[in-house]
Amino acid sequence: MNVFLRFALLFLFPAFSVASQQTADSLLVVFEDARSSSQRRDAANRLMTFLYEERSSEWNHPFTAHTPEDSLRMLVYLEAGTYFYEHSAFKQSVDCMKRCYRWAQTLHDTVRLEDVLHVMSASYTRLGMYNEAFEQMQTLRTIAEQKNDPVMLGRACNSMANICHHMRNDSLALTLYIKAIDIARKQKDEQALAVRLGNLGGMYADMRQPEKALPLLEEALALDMKNGWTDKIPIRQLSIGNAYLKMNEWGKAENYYRRVIEALRETTRDKVSLAIAYGQLGWLKQLLSRPDEAETYYKEAEKIAKEIGALAIERSCQEGLYTLYKEKNPALALGYLERNFILSDSLYRMETTQQMNNLRVQYETAEKELQIQKQQSEIEQTKQHRTLFALSTVFALLLCGMLYLLLRQRRKRNRQLAEANATKDKLFSIISHDLKSPVIAQKATLDTLIANYDAYETDDLLYYLERFRIASESQMGLLQNLLSWAQVQTGKAKFSPLPFDITHTIAETANLYAISSENKNIRITTEMPERC
């Protein structure tokens, strides 16, 4: 009959409302799709109002324009995640809590972080993802140690112990439970101490060590009674009764079962514990060979189980009743046996459906993570392509710039060469023109001397030789001027103009043509001031 205990937790959570969850899903989608701050704030207020009306949230303060954006997002995801957890939508709860965790980290809000990690861990536990659940509590434990917060550390250790117990790692669970209990004792937190003592006692009971479980459960009961925690007292009494039953102290076990029944019979709360107490009492009476009393308690447990839809408890009652009737009333026993098979089949389908749902959630989670990895890989590839494109663009621009500079340099050189060629042509033109006059003067002088050599006197010869000398000096001066001009044009000499007497220059130029003009009977005269 210990099957009562095995399935008790299945009925401690409220029934799941599909329509309610769809409403919450829709409101959350509207909130996430909102583009402006005002639209997001209005969507948040509608969602929070819905959660408040569903009694899943105590938040009843509308968000205003003064509410920081990050605080608004954190609170919305926290309350929505809590709502989904309470309605057994554990996957949606995890998704919301992951978003809330990021905003809480941004705000350095360790109080919200603790709530988020607890709900995430509990959701992962319900999904059968114990490793992920343990990681959340490990994160909380690290935060508690960094903050040196013993209260937070005790809660983390207690939750980690619960997860380890689910994972059948009882040695680690035992260590963590003891540490959590020690912290509660040092902090004198009696409520936390009672819960942790009950957890450790329950684990010892599951390990078939009722003699170790009993003192822990009795201490937890004493704390509950001392502080008036009436909702916890029947649960502790039920656990103590089970411990005595395993120790074969049937009188004490019956006493505690009757206490549970007395406390819960006239109330509507915790019908699960009441049904378990009746069923355990029926099993006890059957062990004591009191079939009539056992039948009464089994039927009472069956009745309550049908009212609350606790198929596992009802099935256990059917099994006990079959055992009672199989000898004295085989026909009735057969009916209970058939009902037992039907309930077993229903439970099997429920468990199978739950396992399939868990597997589907795990598969969807894995697929989602794979998609995220794929998207991250695509994003990384896109970044690499963009980086490569940017580098290629920069390289192309640099190449174009270099080509432009080379072309510009080439044009400059071509221009310089053209200018140099023009200067050369101009120089040759000037040389050919300006050297012509002194050469002609020299030739004319020589021709005159040769033609009339015998007729000239000494003075005449000196005159013509002087003319020849003047023409030669003029030619040398011209060559020097041309050389200086060429140096200036080619940039080899600086242009430094100086004042000069143009009268002297004109006179020298006229003397160059004196002999030629005399031979042609031409007279050259100049009218200029003495200095100009």
Buried (B, 14 or more C-beta within 10 A) or exposed (E): BEBBBEBBEBBEEEEEBEEBBEBBBEBBEBBEEBEEEEEBBBBBBEBBBBBBEBEBBEBEEEBEEEBEEBBBBBBBBBBBBBBBBBBBBBBBBBBBBEBBBBBBBEBEBBEBBBBBBBBBBBBBBBBBBBEBBBBBBBBBBEBBEEEEBBBBBBBBBBBBBBBBBBBEBBEBBBBBBBBBBBBBBEBEBBEBBBBBBBBBBBBBBBBEBBEBBBEBBBBBBBBBBEEEBEEBBBBBBBBBBBBBBBBEBBEBBBBBBBBBBEBBEEEEEBBBBBBBBBBBBBBBBBBEEBBEBBBBBBBBBBEBBBEBEBBBBBBBBBBBBBBBBBEEEEEBBEBBBEBBEEBBEBBEEEEEEEEEBBEEBBEEBEEEEEEEEEEEEEEEEEEEEEEEEEEEEEEEEEEEEEEEEEEEEEEEEEEEEEEEEEBEEEBEEBBEEBBEBBEBBBBBBBEBBEEEEEEBEEEEEEBBEEBBEBBBEBBEEBBEEBEEBBEEBEEEEEEEEEEEEEBEEEEEEEBBBBBBBBEEEEEEEEEEEEEE
